[in-house]
Amino acid sequence: MKKAILVTATLLTLSACSEYNRTDRALVGGGLGAATGAAIGASTGDVGAAFAGAGIGALAGGLIGAYTTPRRCVGYDRQGRPYYYRC
């Protein structure tokens, strides 16, 4: 039950993020990188490797998330026509 609550809380937190906001992309990228790095580090069976993997993954994921943020966002006017603006 605790795992289900934790997963639900995590998904709700991530769903509130905007894909066009540089800060949100860096946070989500860092979180995903940390989780992936920790999982890979934990597969070695060493706690130090798990922490190192989480740190390296968080740094790399945050940088990649911030760098890949779109520079031009899409908005829609009242008639439904798309227009572009600087994010």
C-alpha positions, 0 to 999 in steps of 0.5 A: 500500500505504501508503494502505491501511495508513493507512486501516485504522489510521484505521478501527481507531482510530475503531472503538474510540471510544464514541458516548456518550463526550463526549471521543470524540465531540469527537475524532472530530468534530474529526478529521472537521472537520479533514479536511473543512476541509483538503480544501475549503481545498486545493481553492483551491490555497493551502497557507494556506487548507488549514491555515486550513480544517483549523483551523476545521473541527477547532474546529467539528467538535469543538464540534458533536461534544461538544454532540451527545453524548446525555445519557442512555445505554441499558443492558440488564439480564440479561433484555435489557430496556433501561434509561436512565442518565446518561452 
